Every structure is written in structure tokens, then in C-alpha cells.
Amino acid sequence: MCWAARLGLMLAAVVGFTASAAAQQWPTKPVRIVVPFGPGGPADIYARIVGQELSGALGQQFIVENKAGAGGVIGGDVVAKAAPDGYTLLMMSNTFTINETLQANKPYALLRDLVPVAPVNSSDLVMVVSPSVKANTLKELIALAKAEPGKLAYASAGPGTPYHLSVELFKTMTGADLLHVPFKNSGDARNAVIGGHVQIMLDAVTAMKPIIDGGQVRALATTGDQRSAVLPDVPTVSEAGVPGYEATLWLGIMAPAGTPRDVVERLNSEIGKMIAKPAIRDAWTQQGAVPMTMTPAQFESYLKGDIEKWAKVIQQAGIKAP
């Protein structure tokens, strides 16, 4: 072997050793978790829980920064362009897998410019109707929507959100003809249904439970693959007449592409340990959140499947970017 080849191998070994040593020492300074949505929402709340747990486990502060705007694109771009050193992370949701199709011209690509670290949890939605709707079951609602096409309307937190796309998935699987009425946020959409101005909504089970218990809306089905612990007497959409339907809100952690593999694996391991804690699992169950655990490779496969799922819905429904 010539001296140039030997020198190249030696340099590669040194670089590899240095990168590995740096990953083993990580973190040596505070880590920021960028939340691409506003304060107070599920991504923000769970990012702070994850940050607090990782701070205790790894001995450095994990600081949450909210970078809201453009349906998560602003915050996603901040992380995609950050140094791949393990000190900038993204708390993302399925808004990001939806955006891969809906906002194809955004300044980054999810699986090109970011690397999957670990999922965190998923939360069921519940389909509710205002008391004026003459449907006590999901099958009755589907029949009513088909008998009176376009007369029943559903509220959402805005075009392109999981709340919107989850109903569009329901429409493509059932043939129900429902009119979309978008609002600026879930609270406004919820109030419209409570007030009877809009007839239908898919919303987070925890947000809707007190309203359901108070008789202000009627619950027809939840959207997970199993019944929700928060609403155990309410059937799933699949049980109630739409076999195979599943649509949840889920959250996960990603990092800039090129982040050292050792750092990604360590983060995945620590998040897995956090999720395994009985106190965490019990608290999340009461909030309607189901813990999710996957390896980085499994999470990448999950993301690819979710991108394909929502791409089909967007294409079939003819949905355009807001």
C-alpha cells in the first residue's frame, strides 16, 4: 500500500475516533429542543416533559424553544439547518409527514435533512357531533351524510392539520360527503361545534371528554386501533363501522442529518428509559397518550409509511396547501 493510501486510512481512523470520543462525552453543554408550534399545545407540553427527564438523566439542561409558524415549517427549517452536533433537536408531529406532500416546496425534506431519533407518544382523537345531529352511531352519521351530501359540516383547527386530514381519510374510506369549515385553532373549532354552528369535529380525547360528559356534544367513535383509556365506553372508528381506520396525533424527536450515530442511539435509549417509567406511563394514560418506543431505524420506517398514508389522502381528496 502506498504512503498516500496509508495516510488516508490513518486520517480516517483519527476522524472516526474523534467523532466517537465526542459522542461519548456528549452532552457537554445545554441542548435545545425546538418546538415548531406555539406554547401550550401537545408538542410543547410533552417536549418540556422530555426535556426535564433528559436533563436529569444526562446532566445538562434541555431547553425548549418555540419556533411556530407556517404549519411547523419555520421550526423544522431551523433544526434542518442547525449544526449536526447533537445540541439541536426537533419535537415533531404528524403535521411533518403531512407536509411532505402538502408543502412539497418547503426549504427542507424531512428524511433528507433530518434524522429520526425516537417517537414519544400518540393520542387518540374522538369524533363528536352536536346534539342537533340525528345520529347516535357512526353508521347512522355515515348514512345521514350520504343521504344529504354536503349538508353536514365538520370543523378543524385549519387546513392541512391532522384534525383536517383525519376527517378526509374518514371521507375517502366511507364515501361520506362532509363540508370542511377550517378555524384558526382547535379552541375556535370546538366552540363552533358546541354552539351548533358546525355539526362534526375530530378533536383530542382529553380536550373533548369534559364537554362530552357535560352533554354539550355526543361522542361517536375514537380514532386509535384500540379503545381509549379516557373514553373506554366509546368504540373505535374501526369497530363502529369503518374497518382498518386509524388516525392519531403522534409526537417524536428528530435531529439534523449528520448527527453522530452514537448521539442518536444514546438519545433513543434515554427516551426509551423515560417512557418505561411507570409514573410517566400512568400519567400519560390518564391524559389519553399512548407511549411509543422504536429504534431509530424503526422510527424511520414508520415515518416513511406515514408520509405515504397521508400522500394518498391528500391526492384523493384534492387538498391544496393552505
C-alpha positions in Angstrom: 0.0 0.0 0.0 1.4 3.4 -1.0 2.1 6.1 1.6 -0.8 8.2 0.4 -3.3 5.4 1.0 -1.8 4.7 4.4 -2.1 8.4 5.3 -5.7 8.4 4.2 -6.6 5.4 6.3 -4.8 6.9 9.3 -6.7 10.2 8.9 -10.0 8.4 8.6 -9.2 6.4 11.8 -8.4 9.6 13.7 -11.5 11.4 12.5 -13.6 8.3 13.4 -12.0 8.1 16.9 -12.5 11.8 17.5 -16.2 11.7 16.5 -16.8 8.6 18.7 -15.0 10.2 21.6 -17.0 13.4 21.2 -20.3 11.4 21.1 -19.3 9.6 24.3 -18.7 12.9 26.1 -21.9 14.4 24.7 -23.6 16.5 26.1 -21.1 19.0 27.5 -23.4 22.0 27.2 -27.2 22.7 27.1 -29.3 21.1 24.4 -32.2 22.9 22.8 -35.4 21.2 21.8 -37.2 23.3 19.1 -41.0 23.0 19.2 -42.3 24.2 15.8 -45.7 25.1 17.3 -47.0 27.6 19.9 -46.8 27.3 23.7 -49.4 25.2 25.5 -50.1 22.6 22.8 -49.3 18.9 23.0 -45.9 19.2 21.3 -44.9 22.0 23.7 -46.2 20.1 26.8 -44.5 16.8 26.0 -41.3 18.5 24.8 -41.0 20.0 28.3 -41.6 16.6 30.0 -39.0 15.0 27.7 -36.5 17.9 28.3 -36.9 17.7 32.1 -36.3 13.9 32.1 -33.3 14.1 29.8 -31.8 16.9 31.8 -31.9 14.7 34.9 -30.6 11.6 33.0 -27.8 13.3 31.1 -26.7 16.1 33.5 -27.2 19.0 31.1 -30.1 21.4 30.5 -32.5 20.6 27.7 -34.2 23.9 26.9 -37.4 24.1 24.9 -37.7 26.9 22.3 -40.9 27.6 20.5 -40.4 28.5 16.8 -44.0 28.5 15.5 -45.3 29.4 12.0 -46.1 28.0 8.5 -47.6 24.8 9.8 -44.3 23.8 11.5 -42.1 24.6 8.6 -40.3 27.5 10.3 -39.2 25.4 13.3 -38.4 22.4 11.1 -36.1 24.6 8.9 -34.3 25.9 12.0 -33.4 22.4 13.0 -32.6 21.2 9.5 -30.0 24.0 9.1 -28.5 23.6 12.6 -25.1 22.1 13.2 -25.4 18.3 13.4 -23.7 18.0 16.7 -26.5 16.8 19.0 -27.2 20.1 20.5 -30.4 21.0 18.5 -33.4 18.6 18.4 -36.9 18.9 16.9 -40.1 17.8 18.6 -42.2 17.0 15.5 -45.7 15.6 14.9 -47.5 14.0 12.0 -48.0 17.5 10.7 -44.5 17.0 9.3 -45.4 13.8 7.5 -48.5 15.5 6.0 -46.3 18.5 4.9 -44.0 16.3 2.9 -46.8 16.1 0.3 -48.9 19.2 1.2 -45.9 21.6 1.3 -43.5 19.9 -1.1 -41.7 23.2 -1.8 -40.7 23.9 1.8 -36.9 24.6 2.3 -36.1 21.1 3.6 -37.1 17.5 3.1 -37.9 15.5 6.2 -35.9 12.3 5.7 -33.1 14.1 3.8 -32.3 16.9 6.1 -33.3 15.4 9.4 -32.6 12.1 11.1 -35.2 10.1 13.2 -34.2 9.7 16.8 -37.3 8.3 18.7 -41.1 8.5 18.8 -42.6 9.8 22.1 -46.3 9.1 22.2 -49.6 9.1 20.3 -53.0 10.4 21.3 -56.4 9.4 20.0 -59.0 11.8 18.6 -62.7 11.4 19.1 -65.4 12.1 16.6 -68.2 14.2 18.1 -71.4 15.7 16.8 -73.6 18.5 18.1 -76.8 17.3 19.9 -78.9 18.5 16.9 -77.4 15.9 14.6 -79.8 13.0 14.2 -77.2 10.3 14.5 -76.4 8.3 17.6 -73.9 5.9 16.0 -71.1 6.3 13.4 -73.1 4.2 10.9 -76.1 6.5 11.3 -73.8 9.5 10.7 -72.4 8.0 7.5 -75.9 7.2 6.2 -77.0 10.7 7.0 -74.0 12.2 5.2 -74.7 10.1 2.1 -78.4 10.9 2.2 -77.8 14.7 2.5 -74.5 15.2 0.6 -72.7 18.4 1.6 -75.2 19.5 4.2 -73.2 18.3 7.2 -70.1 20.3 8.0 -67.0 19.4 10.1 -64.7 21.9 11.9 -60.9 21.6 12.1 -58.0 23.6 13.5 -57.0 24.6 10.0 -56.2 23.2 6.5 -53.5 20.6 6.5 -53.6 19.8 10.2 -54.0 16.2 11.4 -57.6 17.1 12.5 -58.4 18.1 8.9 -56.7 15.1 7.2 -58.1 12.6 9.7 -61.6 13.5 8.6 -60.6 13.5 4.9 -59.3 9.9 5.5 -62.7 9.0 7.0 -64.4 10.5 3.9 -62.3 8.5 1.5 -62.9 5.3 3.4 -66.7 5.8 3.8 -67.8 8.0 0.9 -69.4 10.4 3.4 -69.9 13.9 1.8 -68.9 16.4 4.5 -68.1 20.1 4.2 -64.9 21.4 5.7 -65.0 24.5 7.9 -61.5 25.4 9.0 -60.7 27.6 12.0 -57.5 29.2 13.3 -57.2 26.8 16.2 -58.8 23.9 17.9 -60.5 26.1 20.6 -62.4 28.1 18.0 -63.4 24.9 16.1 -64.5 23.3 19.4 -66.7 26.2 20.3 -68.4 26.2 16.9 -69.4 22.6 17.4 -70.6 23.2 21.0 -72.6 26.1 19.7 -74.2 24.0 17.0 -72.8 26.2 14.2 -70.9 23.3 12.8 -72.1 19.7 13.2 -69.0 17.5 13.5 -65.4 17.5 14.7 -62.4 15.2 15.4 -60.6 16.5 18.4 -58.2 15.3 21.1 -60.0 12.9 23.6 -58.7 14.8 26.7 -60.0 18.2 25.4 -63.4 16.7 24.5 -64.0 14.5 27.5 -65.4 17.1 29.9 -67.5 18.5 27.0 -68.8 15.0 26.3 -69.5 14.3 29.9 -71.4 17.6 30.1 -73.7 16.6 27.3 -72.6 19.5 25.0 -71.6 17.1 22.3 -72.1 13.4 21.6 -69.2 11.0 21.1 -69.5 8.5 18.3 -66.0 6.9 17.9 -62.3 7.3 18.7 -59.6 7.0 16.1 -57.0 4.7 17.6 -56.6 1.0 16.9 -57.8 0.3 20.4 -60.3 1.9 22.7 -59.1 5.0 24.5 -58.5 4.7 28.2 -60.0 8.1 28.6 -63.3 7.1 26.8 -63.4 3.3 27.3 -67.1 3.1 26.5 -66.8 4.7 23.1 -66.0 2.3 20.2 -63.1 2.9 17.8 -64.0 4.1 14.3 -62.8 0.7 13.0 -65.2 -1.1 15.5 -68.1 1.3 14.7 -68.2 0.5 11.0 -65.0 1.6 9.2 -62.6 -1.4 9.4 -59.0 -0.5 9.2 -59.4 3.2 10.0 -56.7 4.6 12.3 -55.5 8.2 12.7 -53.8 9.6 15.8 -51.8 12.6 16.8 -48.2 11.5 17.5 -45.0 13.1 18.5 -41.4 12.3 18.0 -37.8 13.6 18.2 -35.6 14.3 15.2 -32.1 15.8 14.8 -30.2 17.4 11.9 -28.9 15.0 9.3 -25.3 14.0 10.1 -25.8 14.0 13.9 -23.4 11.3 15.2 -25.0 7.9 15.3 -23.7 7.4 18.9 -25.6 10.5 20.0 -28.8 9.4 18.2 -28.6 6.0 19.8 -28.0 7.4 23.2 -30.9 9.8 22.9 -33.1 6.9 21.7 -32.1 4.8 24.7 -32.7 7.6 27.3 -36.1 8.4 25.8 -37.0 4.7 25.9 -36.0 4.6 29.6 -38.1 7.6 30.3 -41.1 6.2 28.6 -40.7 2.9 30.5 -41.1 4.7 33.9 -44.4 3.6 35.5 -45.1 7.2 36.7 -44.7 8.5 33.2 -46.8 5.8 31.5 -49.6 6.2 34.1 -49.7 10.0 33.8 -49.8 9.8 30.0 -52.5 7.1 30.0 -54.7 9.4 32.1 -54.1 12.2 29.5 -55.0 9.9 26.7 -51.4 9.5 25.4 -50.0 6.1 24.5 -46.2 5.7 24.8 -44.4 4.8 21.6 -41.0 3.0 21.6 -39.0 2.3 18.4 -35.3 2.1 17.4 -34.2 5.0 15.1 -34.4 2.6 12.1 -38.0 1.5 13.0 -39.0 5.1 13.5 -37.6 6.0 10.0 -39.8 3.2 8.5 -42.8 4.4 10.5 -42.2 8.0 9.1 -42.0 6.6 5.5 -45.3 4.8 6.0 -47.0 7.8 7.4 -45.8 10.0 4.6 -47.3 7.5 2.1 -50.5 7.3 4.0 -51.2 11.0 4.0 -50.0 11.5 0.5 -52.8 9.2 -0.7 -55.4 11.1 1.3 -54.2 14.4 0.0 -54.2 13.2 -3.6 -57.5 11.5 -3.4 -59.2 14.5 -1.7 -57.5 17.0 -3.9 -56.3 19.0 -0.9 -54.0 22.0 -1.7 -51.5 23.8 0.5 -53.2 26.5 2.7 
